[in-house]
Amino acid sequence: MGDSATPEAPSHPPVERSREDGRERKLLHFIYDQPNRDEIQGNPAKVLDLIEEFGKTYHFMNIGRAKGKFIIDIIEEKKPEVMIELGGYVGYSAILFGDAVRRAGGRHYYSLELNPEFAAIANMLLELAVLRDFVTILVGRSDLSLDKLFSSGHVKHVEVMLIDHYKPAYTADLKLCEQLGKIVPGVSVVVADNVLYPGNPPYLEYVRSTVEQKREAAKKGPVQAYDTTNLPQRSVGSFMPADATPSFELTGNPNLVYDSKLVKPETTRVSLPGISEERGGHFTDMRVL
């Protein structure tokens, strides 16, 4: 496939996850209506505190401080110049990890978000946290945004990447990064959330496969379909149509091997060496052989 990819136009519009109407906008008003907004301005921790406080009333898909600490530890260890996240939602993780990357001496943080309304809300919260110049939100499909980001030259390879978006796209987007040569042994770390609950069997199977198994699968040729085997239906039908397909034909790089072990809590960190998973249950640590 070379160093760039030619996409086919997606045939379906995005599908939104069913949730209480307007909670994201209510969050924005809740935070911006605070009487002490001057004290919040420029303080990422206070913005995060308010998101968490609001989340006690309305459920939000935020990674939280407990899981966040695991990823911050990786940031402090790796000190990435650039970090990427797939799935930004309203900006909680972009604020938490963008601030951590900046404090670790990094250069930039990219957050990829499908929903333009969520991206707009995230940008306003980043503005309040005074991280807008450090964090860039790319709106659109994650695979198209990844290809654009890599083609632009702004990101030479994956240093640290968080996967927390459309569950069928976990494996597809990792394969895209692999075949573009952006997953580098000894450098790249990929953290994938929600791999045990609600679960992502295709992703775990892929990163645990041997070179021989992946080479055998690659003999069938590139695939332009999401593997939804044993994925919960709510994961398949959230954000994208159930019959959605990737924008690119994918083979990945079958020569990469990850040695994995399951530990707590539950997110996936993929690093070369290493992959792992963390959430409120287990995560998998995988290293390249």
N, C-alpha and C positions, 0 to 999 in steps of 0.2 A: 504493500500500500504506500510506502514512501513516507515522507515527512509531513504530508498533509492529506486530507481526505476530501472527496467530493460527495457532499450529502445529497440524498434524495429528499425532496420536500415532504414533511410529515403530512399524512393524509387526514389527520384528525385534530380538532382543537383540543386544548387542555380541558380536563375535567376537574372540578374542585372537590376537595374532600368535604363531606357533609359535616357542618358544625354550626353552632348557634350563630345566627346572622350578626355580623357587625362586631364581633368581640375584638377583632384586631383594631378597628377604629376606636372602639371604646377604650382600649388600652392606651392608644395615643392620646386621647383626650384626658384620661386619668392622669397620665404622667405630665402632660403640658399644663394641666390645670392646678398642679401642686403650688401652694402659696410660697414655698421656699425654692422656686425654680432656679434662682440665682445660685443657691448652694449646690444644686444638682448639676448645673452647667459645668462641663469639663471633668466630671467625676464619674467614670464608668461604673464603679462599684455601686454608687447610689442609683444609677439608672437600672442596673441589674436587680437591686433590692426592690425597686418599684414594680418591675416586671413580675418578680416572684410574689410580691404582695398581691398584685392584681390577679395572679394565677391561682390564688386561694379561692377566688370566686368563680373564675372561668378557667377551664382546662386549657393549657397551652402545651405545645409540643417542644418544650425547651429541654436542653440537655442537662441543665441543673449543675449545681456547684460540686456535688460528689463526683459525678462522672467527669465534670469539667476539670477537676484537679488532676485526674489521670492524664488528660490531654495537655494540661499546662505543664505537667512534669516532663512530657515529651518535648514540648516547646523549649523548656529551659535546658533540657539535655542537648537537643539538636541545634538550637539557635538558628532556625531557618531564616534565610533572607526573605522568602516568600512562602505564605501558606495559602492553601486553597480549601474551600468547603463547598460541598455539593448539597444544596438545600439550606437556604438561609432563614426562611420563614420571616419573623418580624425583627430579627437582628440580635437576639440574645447571644447566640454563639459568636457572631461577628464582633460584638462588643467584648465579650469575655476573652476570646482567643486573639482578637485583633489587638487588644490592650496588652496581652501577654507577649505576643510577637514583637510589638513595639518596644516593650520594656526589655526584651531579650536582645535588642539591637537589630531587629529585622527591618526590611525595607518596605514590604507591602503585604496586604491581606486581600484575597479575592473571594467574594461570596457569590455563588451562583444560585439564582432563585427563579423558578418558573413563573410565579404569579407577580404581575407588575404592581398590583395594589400592595401586596406584602412587602415588595421591594421598596416601594415609596415610603411605607411606614418605617421600615428598617432604616432607611436613609435619614428620616427625621430623628429617630432615636440615636443614630450615630452622630448626627449633627449636635444633639444635646450633650452627648458624651465627648464631643470634640475629637472624634475619630474619623470624620468624613474624609479628610485628606489622606488618611492612612488605609482606609478600607474602601474598596471598589465593589459595588454590586453589579453583576452582569445578569440581565433579565432575559430569560428564554430557556430553551431546552438545554440541559446540562451537557449533552454530547456536542451540540453545536457551539456552545460557549467554551468548552474545553478546547475544541479544535481551533477556534478563533484566538483564544488566549495563547496557545502554543505557537500558532502561526505568526502571531504578532511579534514574537521574540521577547515579550515581557517576562515570560516564564520559560526557562531553558529546560527544566525537568522538575519532577515532583520532589519536593523536600518533605513537607508534611501536608497530608490531605485528609480531610474529614468527609466521610460519606454518610449522609443522613437525609436522603431524599426519596425519590420514587423507588420502591424496593426492587422491582424487576430490573431497574437500570444499574444496580450495584455492580453486577458482574460485567455488564456491557460497557459501562464507563471505565472500569478497571482495565478491561481488554483494550479499549481505545487508547488509554494511556500507555499500555504495554506496547502495542503495535506502532505507536508513534515514537517509541524509544524514550519515553519520559519517565519510566520506572527504572531507577538506576540502583544496582546492587551496592550495598554499603552506604547509600544515601537516602533513598526514599522510605518514608513511613506513611502508611495509609491506615486511618482509623475508621472503622465502619460500625455505626451504632445500630441497635435493634436487631442483631443477628440471631438472637435466641427468642426474644419476645418483641414483636409478634413473630419473628423468625424469618430467616432467609436461607433455606437449604441449598438453593443453587449456588449462592455466593460461597458458602462454606465448602461445598463440594469442589468448586473450582479452585479455591486457594489451597486446598489440601490435596489436590491431584498431583500425581507424579509427572515427570517429563514424558514418560512413555504414554501415560493415559492422555495427556494433552496433545501429544504429537499424533496419536491415533485419531483423536477427535478432529484435529486440524486437517487430516487427510480428506475429510468430507467437504472441505472448502470453506470459504467465508460464510458466515451466517448473519442474516439481517432479521433477527427475531429475538425477543426477550424470552429467557427461560423462566417460566412461571411454575415449574414443577414443585408441588407441595407448598407453594406460597399461599398464605391466607387470602381469601377472595377480597377482603377489604383492602389488602395491600395492593392487589392487582388493579382494583377499580378506583383507587385514590389518585387524584391529581391528573392522571392520563386515562384515556379510554382503555378498556380491557384488551382490545385488539391493536393497541399501539405497537409500533416497531421502532428500532433504533434508526438513526439517520444515516448510519454507515454500515457497510459490510465488515464483519469483525472476525478476526482469528486470534487476536491477542498475541502473546509471545510464549509459545509452549515450552521454551527453554528455561523459563523462570520457575524455580521450585521454592515453595514456602513450607518450612517445618513449623507446625502449629501445636500449641497446647492451650487448653481451656482453663482460664483462671477467673477470679472475680474482680470487679463487677462485670457487666456484659457489653463490651464494645469490641470492635475488631481493629487491631493495630496491624497493618501490613507494612513491614519494613524490610528493606533489603540491605542488611539483614533486618528482618522483622515484620510481622503483621500482628495486630492484636484487636480485640473486641471488648468493649466495655459498656455496660449498662447496669441496671439494678440486679443483675444475676451473675453473668460470666463474661469474660472476654477471652479472645484467643491470641496468643503470642506466636507469630510465625516468622521463621527466619529462612533466608535463601541459602540453599546448599551449594 
